[in-house]
Amino acid sequence: MGRRWRDGRGELVVLAEGGGPSVRVRLEIAASYRARTKGLLGRDSVDGAILLSPANSVHTFRMRIPIDVAYLDRGLRVIAVRTMRPGRLGMPRLRARHVLEAEAGAMSEWGVRKGARVEVVVPVPGAQA
């Protein structure tokens, strides 16, 4: 069930528990080493979320804003969610394969919590929107 994405844009779908409506969020995908290394560094805000893949830990050195960090397993289930202030080093999560980052407070609004499942929707090249 390994996932391989390319740097670019997509949509994060937070699947609602109990069959409620899903939440859809703008998503930036950072799959290359260079894009993952840059992440949210130097930004004053985040439009939606950013997915770092593959990744199992993050740091907030040189960041300007506090962020929510969600660690995802191979099946895109949330292992843990943490809020990190600038200048922190997150501990690696052994089962994590991907990391989501967003502005602090956003993930609880979207329903991203331990045990939740998310999907990543990437536009198909050449498809009509």
N, CA, C and O atoms as a GROMACS GRO file, in nm:
protein
  516
    1MET      N    1   0.083  -0.120   0.000
    1MET     CA    2   0.000   0.000   0.000
    1MET      C    3   0.087   0.125   0.000
    1MET      O    4   0.043   0.231   0.044
    2GLY      N    5   0.209   0.114  -0.049
    2GLY     CA    6   0.300   0.227  -0.051
    2GLY      C    7   0.249   0.337  -0.143
    2GLY      O    8   0.198   0.310  -0.252
    3ARG      N    9   0.262   0.460  -0.100
    3ARG     CA   10   0.215   0.574  -0.178
    3ARG      C   11   0.333   0.656  -0.222
    3ARG      O   12   0.428   0.679  -0.147
    4ARG      N   13   0.326   0.701  -0.347
    4ARG     CA   14   0.430   0.788  -0.400
    4ARG      C   15   0.363   0.908  -0.464
    4ARG      O   16   0.286   0.893  -0.560
    5TRP      N   17   0.391   1.025  -0.412
    5TRP     CA   18   0.336   1.147  -0.468
    5TRP      C   19   0.450   1.230  -0.525
    5TRP      O   20   0.567   1.205  -0.496
    6ARG      N   21   0.414   1.328  -0.606
    6ARG     CA   22   0.509   1.426  -0.658
    6ARG      C   23   0.480   1.560  -0.592
    6ARG      O   24   0.370   1.584  -0.542
    7ASP      N   25   0.581   1.648  -0.592
    7ASP     CA   26   0.560   1.783  -0.543
    7ASP      C   27   0.446   1.847  -0.621
    7ASP      O   28   0.437   1.830  -0.743
    8GLY      N   29   0.360   1.918  -0.552
    8GLY     CA   30   0.250   1.984  -0.622
    8GLY      C   31   0.134   2.014  -0.530
    8GLY      O   32   0.151   2.028  -0.409
    9ARG      N   33   0.017   2.023  -0.589
    9ARG     CA   34  -0.103   2.056  -0.513
    9ARG      C   35  -0.206   1.945  -0.522
    9ARG      O   36  -0.205   1.865  -0.616
   10GLY      N   37  -0.292   1.943  -0.426
   10GLY     CA   38  -0.399   1.845  -0.424
   10GLY      C   39  -0.502   1.886  -0.321
   10GLY      O   40  -0.518   2.004  -0.290
   11GLU      N   41  -0.571   1.786  -0.270
   11GLU     CA   42  -0.674   1.812  -0.171
   11GLU      C   43  -0.664   1.706  -0.062
   11GLU      O   44  -0.648   1.587  -0.090
   12LEU      N   45  -0.673   1.751   0.062
   12LEU     CA   46  -0.677   1.661   0.176
   12LEU      C   47  -0.823   1.639   0.211
   12LEU      O   48  -0.898   1.736   0.228
   13VAL      N   49  -0.864   1.514   0.221
   13VAL     CA   50  -1.001   1.482   0.259
   13VAL      C   51  -0.995   1.415   0.396
   13VAL      O   52  -0.936   1.308   0.411
   14VAL      N   53  -1.056   1.479   0.494
   14VAL     CA   54  -1.063   1.424   0.629
   14VAL      C   55  -1.195   1.347   0.637
   14VAL      O   56  -1.302   1.407   0.633
   15LEU      N   57  -1.184   1.215   0.649
   15LEU     CA   58  -1.304   1.130   0.649
   15LEU      C   59  -1.374   1.140   0.783
   15LEU      O   60  -1.312   1.120   0.888
   16ALA      N   61  -1.501   1.170   0.779
   16ALA     CA   62  -1.579   1.186   0.901
   16ALA      C   63  -1.610   1.050   0.962
   16ALA      O   64  -1.635   0.953   0.891
   17GLU      N   65  -1.608   1.045   1.094
   17GLU     CA   66  -1.645   0.922   1.164
   17GLU      C   67  -1.797   0.912   1.163
   17GLU      O   68  -1.866   1.013   1.175
   18GLY      N   69  -1.849   0.792   1.150
   18GLY     CA   70  -1.993   0.772   1.156
   18GLY      C   71  -2.068   0.816   1.032
   18GLY      O   72  -2.190   0.835   1.038
   19GLY      N   73  -1.999   0.834   0.920
   19GLY     CA   74  -2.067   0.864   0.795
   19GLY      C   75  -2.108   1.008   0.776
   19GLY      O   76  -2.185   1.038   0.684
   20GLY      N   77  -2.060   1.100   0.859
   20GLY     CA   78  -2.090   1.242   0.840
   20GLY      C   79  -2.017   1.296   0.719
   20GLY      O   80  -1.943   1.223   0.652
   21PRO      N   81  -2.036   1.425   0.690
   21PRO     CA   82  -1.969   1.483   0.574
   21PRO      C   83  -1.818   1.493   0.595
   21PRO      O   84  -1.771   1.523   0.705
   22SER      N   85  -1.743   1.467   0.488
   22SER     CA   86  -1.598   1.480   0.493
   22SER      C   87  -1.560   1.628   0.486
   22SER      O   88  -1.637   1.712   0.438
   23VAL      N   89  -1.440   1.658   0.534
   23VAL     CA   90  -1.387   1.794   0.525
   23VAL      C   91  -1.279   1.793   0.417
   23VAL      O   92  -1.192   1.706   0.416
   24ARG      N   93  -1.285   1.890   0.326
   24ARG     CA   94  -1.188   1.899   0.216
   24ARG      C   95  -1.104   2.024   0.237
   24ARG      O   96  -1.157   2.133   0.260
   25VAL      N   97  -0.972   2.007   0.226
   25VAL     CA   98  -0.878   2.115   0.255
   25VAL      C   99  -0.775   2.124   0.143
   25VAL      O  100  -0.729   2.022   0.092
   26ARG      N  101  -0.739   2.247   0.105
   26ARG     CA  102  -0.631   2.266   0.007
   26ARG      C  103  -0.504   2.202   0.062
   26ARG      O  104  -0.473   2.214   0.180
   27LEU      N  105  -0.430   2.135  -0.027
   27LEU     CA  106  -0.311   2.062   0.016
   27LEU      C  107  -0.194   2.089  -0.076
   27LEU      O  108  -0.208   2.088  -0.199
   28GLU      N  109  -0.081   2.114  -0.015
   28GLU     CA  110   0.046   2.123  -0.088
   28GLU      C  111   0.122   1.994  -0.058
   28GLU      O  112   0.128   1.951   0.057
   29ILE      N  113   0.178   1.933  -0.160
   29ILE     CA  114   0.250   1.808  -0.142
   29ILE      C  115   0.400   1.832  -0.159
   29ILE      O  116   0.444   1.886  -0.261
   30ALA      N  117   0.476   1.794  -0.058
   30ALA     CA  118   0.623   1.805  -0.061
   30ALA      C  119   0.679   1.664  -0.056
   30ALA      O  120   0.693   1.604   0.051
   31ALA      N  121   0.712   1.611  -0.175
   31ALA     CA  122   0.759   1.472  -0.183
   31ALA      C  123   0.908   1.462  -0.213
   31ALA      O  124   0.970   1.360  -0.182
   32SER      N  125   0.965   1.565  -0.273
   32SER     CA  126   1.109   1.561  -0.302
   32SER      C  127   1.186   1.601  -0.176
   32SER      O  128   1.132   1.666  -0.087
   33TYR      N  129   1.311   1.563  -0.171
   33TYR     CA  130   1.394   1.598  -0.055
   33TYR      C  131   1.398   1.749  -0.036
   33TYR      O  132   1.384   1.799   0.075
   34ARG      N  133   1.416   1.821  -0.147
   34ARG     CA  134   1.426   1.967  -0.139
   34ARG      C  135   1.296   2.030  -0.085
   34ARG      O  136   1.300   2.116   0.002
   35ALA      N  137   1.183   1.985  -0.138
   35ALA     CA  138   1.054   2.041  -0.093
   35ALA      C  139   1.026   2.005   0.053
   35ALA      O  140   0.974   2.088   0.127
   36ARG      N  141   1.059   1.882   0.095
   36ARG     CA  142   1.036   1.842   0.235
   36ARG      C  143   1.125   1.922   0.328
   36ARG      O  144   1.083   1.962   0.436
   37THR      N  145   1.248   1.948   0.286
   37THR     CA  146   1.342   2.022   0.369
   37THR      C  147   1.294   2.166   0.388
   37THR      O  148   1.307   2.221   0.497
   38LYS      N  149   1.240   2.226   0.285
   38LYS     CA  150   1.191   2.364   0.294
   38LYS      C  151   1.060   2.369   0.373
   38LYS      O  152   1.045   2.454   0.461
   39GLY      N  153   0.968   2.280   0.344
   39GLY     CA  154   0.842   2.275   0.418
   39GLY      C  155   0.779   2.411   0.435
   39GLY      O  156   0.756   2.482   0.337
   40LEU      N  157   0.752   2.450   0.559
   40LEU     CA  158   0.688   2.577   0.589
   40LEU      C  159   0.786   2.684   0.634
   40LEU      O  160   0.745   2.790   0.682
   41LEU      N  161   0.915   2.660   0.618
   41LEU     CA  162   1.015   2.756   0.665
   41LEU      C  163   0.995   2.891   0.597
   41LEU      O  164   0.977   2.900   0.476
   42GLY      N  165   0.999   2.996   0.678
   42GLY     CA  166   0.992   3.132   0.626
   42GLY      C  167   0.851   3.182   0.594
   42GLY      O  168   0.836   3.295   0.548
   43ARG      N  169   0.750   3.102   0.617
   43ARG     CA  170   0.613   3.145   0.586
   43ARG      C  171   0.547   3.207   0.709
   43ARG      O  172   0.576   3.170   0.823
   44ASP      N  173   0.459   3.302   0.682
   44ASP     CA  174   0.383   3.366   0.790
   44ASP      C  175   0.246   3.303   0.807
   44ASP      O  176   0.177   3.328   0.906
   45SER      N  177   0.205   3.222   0.710
   45SER     CA  178   0.074   3.156   0.719
   45SER      C  179   0.076   3.033   0.630
   45SER      O  180   0.168   3.012   0.551
   46VAL      N  181  -0.028   2.951   0.645
   46VAL     CA  182  -0.041   2.829   0.566
   46VAL      C  183  -0.180   2.832   0.503
   46VAL      O  184  -0.279   2.852   0.574
   47ASP      N  185  -0.188   2.813   0.373
   47ASP     CA  186  -0.317   2.806   0.306
   47ASP      C  187  -0.355   2.658   0.297
   47ASP      O  188  -0.316   2.590   0.203
   48GLY      N  189  -0.431   2.609   0.394
   48GLY     CA  190  -0.465   2.468   0.400
   48GLY      C  191  -0.359   2.391   0.477
   48GLY      O  192  -0.325   2.427   0.590
   49ALA      N  193  -0.307   2.285   0.414
   49ALA     CA  194  -0.209   2.200   0.481
   49ALA      C  195  -0.098   2.164   0.384
   49ALA      O  196  -0.111   2.182   0.262
   50ILE      N  197   0.011   2.113   0.439
   50ILE     CA  198   0.121   2.062   0.358
   50ILE      C  199   0.149   1.918   0.402
   50ILE      O  200   0.151   1.888   0.521
   51LEU      N  201   0.169   1.831   0.305
   51LEU     CA  202   0.200   1.691   0.332
   51LEU      C  203   0.346   1.667   0.300
   51LEU      O  204   0.391   1.692   0.188
   52LEU      N  205   0.421   1.618   0.398
   52LEU     CA  206   0.561   1.580   0.378
   52LEU      C  207   0.564   1.428   0.366
   52LEU      O  208   0.523   1.357   0.458
   53SER      N  209   0.614   1.379   0.253
   53SER     CA  210   0.614   1.235   0.231
   53SER      C  211   0.732   1.192   0.145
   53SER      O  212   0.753   1.248   0.037
   54PRO      N  213   0.809   1.096   0.191
   54PRO     CA  214   0.800   1.027   0.320
   54PRO      C  215   0.860   1.112   0.431
   54PRO      O  216   0.953   1.190   0.408
   55ALA      N  217   0.807   1.096   0.552
   55ALA     CA  218   0.859   1.166   0.669
   55ALA      C  219   0.804   1.100   0.794
   55ALA      O  220   0.694   1.046   0.793
   56ASN      N  221   0.884   1.103   0.903
   56ASN     CA  222   0.833   1.052   1.030
   56ASN      C  223   0.865   1.146   1.146
   56ASN      O  224   0.837   1.114   1.262
   57SER      N  225   0.924   1.262   1.114
   57SER     CA  226   0.948   1.363   1.218
   57SER      C  227   0.966   1.498   1.150
   57SER      O  228   0.992   1.506   1.030
   58VAL      N  229   0.951   1.605   1.228
   58VAL     CA  230   0.969   1.741   1.177
   58VAL      C  231   1.035   1.825   1.284
   58VAL      O  232   1.044   1.786   1.400
   59HIS      N  233   1.082   1.942   1.242
   59HIS     CA  234   1.131   2.042   1.338
   59HIS      C  235   1.070   2.175   1.299
   59HIS      O  236   1.020   2.192   1.188
   60THR      N  237   1.073   2.270   1.392
   60THR     CA  238   1.019   2.402   1.363
   60THR      C  239   1.124   2.511   1.378
   60THR      O  240   1.092   2.627   1.403
   61PHE      N  241   1.251   2.473   1.362
   61PHE     CA  242   1.357   2.573   1.363
   61PHE      C  243   1.337   2.667   1.244
   61PHE      O  244   1.303   2.622   1.135
   62ARG      N  245   1.359   2.797   1.264
   62ARG     CA  246   1.344   2.900   1.161
   62ARG      C  247   1.200   2.917   1.113
   62ARG      O  248   1.177   2.980   1.010
   63MET      N  249   1.104   2.863   1.187
   63MET     CA  250   0.964   2.887   1.154
   63MET      C  251   0.916   3.011   1.228
   63MET      O  252   0.968   3.045   1.334
   64ARG      N  253   0.816   3.076   1.169
   64ARG     CA  254   0.765   3.201   1.226
   64ARG      C  255   0.635   3.181   1.302
   64ARG      O  256   0.595   3.268   1.380
   65ILE      N  257   0.568   3.068   1.281
   65ILE     CA  258   0.435   3.048   1.340
   65ILE      C  259   0.428   2.911   1.406
   65ILE      O  260   0.498   2.819   1.364
   66PRO      N  261   0.343   2.896   1.509
   66PRO     CA  262   0.320   2.762   1.564
   66PRO      C  263   0.237   2.681   1.463
   66PRO      O  264   0.155   2.737   1.390
   67ILE      N  265   0.260   2.551   1.460
   67ILE     CA  266   0.189   2.465   1.365
   67ILE      C  267   0.132   2.341   1.433
   67ILE      O  268   0.181   2.297   1.537
   68ASP      N  269   0.028   2.286   1.372
   68ASP     CA  270  -0.022   2.154   1.408
   68ASP      C  271   0.052   2.054   1.322
   68ASP      O  272   0.075   2.078   1.203
   69VAL      N  273   0.089   1.942   1.380
   69VAL     CA  274   0.159   1.836   1.309
   69VAL      C  275   0.083   1.706   1.332
   69VAL      O  276   0.059   1.668   1.447
   70ALA      N  277   0.046   1.639   1.223
   70ALA     CA  278  -0.021   1.509   1.234
   70ALA      C  279   0.069   1.405   1.170
   70ALA      O  280   0.113   1.422   1.056
   71TYR      N  281   0.096   1.297   1.242
   71TYR     CA  282   0.178   1.186   1.192
   71TYR      C  283   0.083   1.080   1.137
   71TYR      O  284  -0.009   1.037   1.206
   72LEU      N  285   0.107   1.038   1.013
   72LEU     CA  286   0.019   0.942   0.946
   72LEU      C  287   0.092   0.811   0.921
   72LEU      O  288   0.211   0.810   0.889
   73ASP      N  289   0.020   0.700   0.937
   73ASP     CA  290   0.080   0.569   0.908
   73ASP      C  291   0.066   0.538   0.759
   73ASP      O  292   0.018   0.620   0.681
   74ARG      N  293   0.106   0.420   0.722
   74ARG     CA  294   0.104   0.377   0.582
   74ARG      C  295  -0.035   0.385   0.520
   74ARG      O  296  -0.048   0.413   0.400
   75GLY      N  297  -0.140   0.361   0.599
   75GLY     CA  298  -0.278   0.364   0.550
   75GLY      C  299  -0.345   0.500   0.564
   75GLY      O  300  -0.466   0.511   0.547
   76LEU      N  301  -0.266   0.604   0.593
   76LEU     CA  302  -0.314   0.741   0.610
   76LEU      C  303  -0.409   0.756   0.730
   76LEU      O  304  -0.501   0.837   0.728
   77ARG      N  305  -0.382   0.675   0.833
   77ARG     CA  306  -0.453   0.691   0.960
   77ARG      C  307  -0.364   0.775   1.052
   77ARG      O  308  -0.242   0.758   1.054
   78VAL      N  309  -0.427   0.865   1.126
   78VAL     CA  310  -0.353   0.957   1.214
   78VAL      C  311  -0.304   0.882   1.338
   78VAL      O  312  -0.384   0.824   1.412
   79ILE      N  313  -0.173   0.883   1.358
   79ILE     CA  314  -0.111   0.819   1.475
   79ILE      C  315  -0.111   0.915   1.594
   79ILE      O  316  -0.138   0.875   1.707
   80ALA      N  317  -0.079   1.042   1.567
   80ALA     CA  318  -0.071   1.142   1.673
   80ALA      C  319  -0.082   1.280   1.611
   80ALA      O  320  -0.048   1.300   1.494
   81VAL      N  321  -0.129   1.377   1.692
   81VAL     CA  322  -0.135   1.517   1.650
   81VAL      C  323  -0.071   1.599   1.761
   81VAL      O  324  -0.101   1.580   1.879
   82ARG      N  325   0.016   1.689   1.723
   82ARG     CA  326   0.084   1.775   1.819
   82ARG      C  327   0.083   1.919   1.767
   82ARG      O  328   0.084   1.941   1.646
   83THR      N  329   0.080   2.016   1.857
   83THR     CA  330   0.101   2.155   1.820
   83THR      C  331   0.244   2.189   1.861
   83THR      O  332   0.284   2.165   1.975
   84MET      N  333   0.320   2.246   1.768
   84MET     CA  334   0.462   2.278   1.794
   84MET      C  335   0.485   2.427   1.776
   84MET      O  336   0.446   2.486   1.675
   85ARG      N  337   0.550   2.487   1.875
   85ARG     CA  338   0.592   2.627   1.864
   85ARG      C  339   0.721   2.633   1.783
   85ARG      O  340   0.790   2.532   1.770
   86PRO      N  341   0.754   2.751   1.728
   86PRO     CA  342   0.882   2.765   1.656
   86PRO      C  343   1.000   2.726   1.744
   86PRO      O  344   0.998   2.746   1.865
   87GLY      N  345   1.103   2.671   1.680
   87GLY     CA  346   1.226   2.637   1.751
   87GLY      C  347   1.225   2.503   1.822
   87GLY      O  348   1.305   2.480   1.912
   88ARG      N  349   1.135   2.412   1.782
   88ARG     CA  350   1.123   2.282   1.848
   88ARG      C  351   1.167   2.169   1.755
   88ARG      O  352   1.166   2.183   1.633
   89LEU      N  353   1.204   2.058   1.816
   89LEU     CA  354   1.240   1.937   1.742
   89LEU      C  355   1.141   1.828   1.782
   89LEU      O  356   1.131   1.792   1.899
   90GLY      N  357   1.068   1.776   1.683
   90GLY     CA  358   0.970   1.670   1.710
   90GLY      C  359   1.039   1.535   1.714
   90GLY      O  360   1.133   1.510   1.638
   91MET      N  361   0.992   1.450   1.802
   91MET     CA  362   1.047   1.314   1.811
   91MET      C  363   0.998   1.230   1.693
   91MET      O  364   0.881   1.240   1.655
   92PRO      N  365   1.085   1.148   1.636
   92PRO     CA  366   1.040   1.060   1.526
   92PRO      C  367   0.934   0.962   1.575
   92PRO      O  368   0.942   0.913   1.688
   93ARG      N  369   0.838   0.934   1.492
   93ARG     CA  370   0.733   0.835   1.520
   93ARG      C  371   0.764   0.712   1.437
   93ARG      O  372   0.767   0.719   1.314
   94LEU      N  373   0.786   0.600   1.502
   94LEU     CA  374   0.832   0.481   1.432
   94LEU      C  375   0.736   0.433   1.324
   94LEU      O  376   0.782   0.391   1.218
   95ARG      N  377   0.605   0.439   1.348
   95ARG     CA  378   0.508   0.390   1.248
   95ARG      C  379   0.471   0.495   1.145
   95ARG      O  380   0.401   0.464   1.047
   96ALA      N  381   0.515   0.620   1.164
   96ALA     CA  382   0.476   0.728   1.073
   96ALA      C  383   0.547   0.714   0.939
   96ALA      O  384   0.666   0.685   0.932
   97ARG      N  385   0.469   0.737   0.832
   97ARG     CA  386   0.525   0.737   0.696
   97ARG      C  387   0.510   0.873   0.630
   97ARG      O  388   0.581   0.905   0.534
   98HIS      N  389   0.416   0.955   0.682
   98HIS     CA  390   0.387   1.086   0.624
   98HIS      C  391   0.357   1.181   0.740
   98HIS      O  392   0.314   1.139   0.847
   99VAL      N  393   0.381   1.310   0.716
   99VAL     CA  394   0.351   1.412   0.816
   99VAL      C  395   0.270   1.523   0.750
   99VAL      O  396   0.305   1.572   0.643
  100LEU      N  397   0.162   1.563   0.816
  100LEU     CA  398   0.081   1.677   0.774
  100LEU      C  399   0.112   1.795   0.863
  100LEU      O  400   0.127   1.779   0.985
  101GLU      N  401   0.123   1.914   0.804
  101GLU     CA  402   0.144   2.035   0.882
  101GLU      C  403   0.038   2.138   0.842
  101GLU      O  404   0.000   2.148   0.726
  102ALA      N  405  -0.008   2.215   0.941
  102ALA     CA  406  -0.105   2.322   0.917
  102ALA      C  407  -0.090   2.425   1.028
  102ALA      O  408  -0.018   2.402   1.126
  103GLU      N  409  -0.157   2.539   1.012
  103GLU     CA  410  -0.152   2.640   1.118
  103GLU      C  411  -0.209   2.583   1.246
  103GLU      O  412  -0.302   2.503   1.244
  104ALA      N  413  -0.152   2.625   1.358
  104ALA     CA  414  -0.198   2.577   1.489
  104ALA      C  415  -0.347   2.599   1.504
  104ALA      O  416  -0.397   2.709   1.479
  105GLY      N  417  -0.418   2.495   1.545
  105GLY     CA  418  -0.562   2.502   1.567
  105GLY      C  419  -0.646   2.451   1.451
  105GLY      O  420  -0.763   2.416   1.470
  106ALA      N  421  -0.588   2.446   1.332
  106ALA     CA  422  -0.665   2.407   1.213
  106ALA      C  423  -0.708   2.261   1.218
  106ALA      O  424  -0.821   2.228   1.180
  107MET      N  425  -0.620   2.174   1.263
  107MET     CA  426  -0.650   2.030   1.255
  107MET      C  427  -0.769   1.990   1.341
  107MET      O  428  -0.848   1.906   1.301
  108SER      N  429  -0.782   2.050   1.459
  108SER     CA  430  -0.899   2.016   1.542
  108SER      C  431  -1.027   2.063   1.473
  108SER      O  432  -1.130   1.996   1.483
  109GLU      N  433  -1.023   2.177   1.404
  109GLU     CA  434  -1.140   2.225   1.330
  109GLU      C  435  -1.178   2.127   1.218
  109GLU      O  436  -1.296   2.106   1.191
  110TRP      N  437  -1.078   2.068   1.155
  110TRP     CA  438  -1.102   1.976   1.042
  110TRP      C  439  -1.138   1.834   1.088
  110TRP      O  440  -1.183   1.754   1.007
  111GLY      N  441  -1.119   1.804   1.216
  111GLY     CA  442  -1.146   1.669   1.264
  111GLY      C  443  -1.027   1.575   1.254
  111GLY      O  444  -1.042   1.454   1.261
  112VAL      N  445  -0.906   1.633   1.237
  112VAL     CA  446  -0.785   1.551   1.232
  112VAL      C  447  -0.743   1.524   1.376
  112VAL      O  448  -0.696   1.613   1.447
  113ARG      N  449  -0.762   1.397   1.418
  113ARG     CA  450  -0.725   1.356   1.554
  113ARG      C  451  -0.678   1.211   1.548
  113ARG      O  452  -0.695   1.143   1.447
  114LYS      N  453  -0.619   1.166   1.656
  114LYS     CA  454  -0.569   1.028   1.660
  114LYS      C  455  -0.678   0.931   1.621
  114LYS      O  456  -0.790   0.936   1.674
  115GLY      N  457  -0.646   0.841   1.527
  115GLY     CA  458  -0.741   0.741   1.482
  115GLY      C  459  -0.819   0.781   1.358
  115GLY      O  460  -0.877   0.695   1.291
  116ALA      N  461  -0.822   0.910   1.324
  116ALA     CA  462  -0.895   0.956   1.205
  116ALA      C  463  -0.822   0.909   1.079
  116ALA      O  464  -0.702   0.884   1.081
  117ARG      N  465  -0.898   0.897   0.969
  117ARG     CA  466  -0.838   0.862   0.841
  117ARG      C  467  -0.852   0.980   0.746
  117ARG      O  468  -0.950   1.053   0.748
  118VAL      N  469  -0.749   0.996   0.662
  118VAL     CA  470  -0.752   1.101   0.561
  118VAL      C  471  -0.723   1.039   0.425
  118VAL      O  472  -0.670   0.928   0.415
  119GLU      N  473  -0.757   1.111   0.321
  119GLU     CA  474  -0.723   1.073   0.184
  119GLU      C  475  -0.654   1.191   0.119
  119GLU      O  476  -0.678   1.306   0.154
  120VAL      N  477  -0.568   1.160   0.024
  120VAL     CA  478  -0.501   1.263  -0.054
  120VAL      C  479  -0.550   1.250  -0.198
  120VAL      O  480  -0.533   1.146  -0.261
  121VAL      N  481  -0.612   1.356  -0.248
  121VAL     CA  482  -0.664   1.358  -0.384
  121VAL      C  483  -0.574   1.448  -0.467
  121VAL      O  484  -0.556   1.566  -0.437
  122VAL      N  485  -0.518   1.389  -0.573
  122VAL     CA  486  -0.427   1.463  -0.661
  122VAL      C  487  -0.493   1.472  -0.798
  122VAL      O  488  -0.541   1.371  -0.849
  123PRO      N  489  -0.496   1.592  -0.859
  123PRO     CA  490  -0.556   1.603  -0.991
  123PRO      C  491  -0.483   1.515  -1.093
  123PRO      O  492  -0.360   1.504  -1.090
  124VAL      N  493  -0.559   1.454  -1.181
  124VAL     CA  494  -0.500   1.371  -1.285
  124VAL      C  495  -0.450   1.464  -1.396
  124VAL      O  496  -0.527   1.547  -1.444
  125PRO      N  497  -0.322   1.452  -1.437
  125PRO     CA  498  -0.270   1.540  -1.542
  125PRO      C  499  -0.355   1.528  -1.669
  125PRO      O  500  -0.386   1.419  -1.715
  126GLY      N  501  -0.391   1.644  -1.723
  126GLY     CA  502  -0.467   1.647  -1.847
  126GLY      C  503  -0.616   1.632  -1.831
  126GLY      O  504  -0.689   1.642  -1.929
  127ALA      N  505  -0.664   1.608  -1.707
  127ALA     CA  506  -0.807   1.592  -1.684
  127ALA      C  507  -0.875   1.729  -1.683
  127ALA      O  508  -0.815   1.828  -1.642
  128GLN      N  509  -0.999   1.734  -1.728
  128GLN     CA  510  -1.077   1.858  -1.726
  128GLN      C  511  -1.126   1.883  -1.586
  128GLN      O  512  -1.173   1.791  -1.518
  129ALA      N  513  -1.114   2.009  -1.541
  129ALA     CA  514  -1.160   2.043  -1.406
  129ALA      C  515  -1.306   2.080  -1.408
  129ALA      O  516  -1.363   2.112  -1.303
   0.00000   0.00000   0.00000
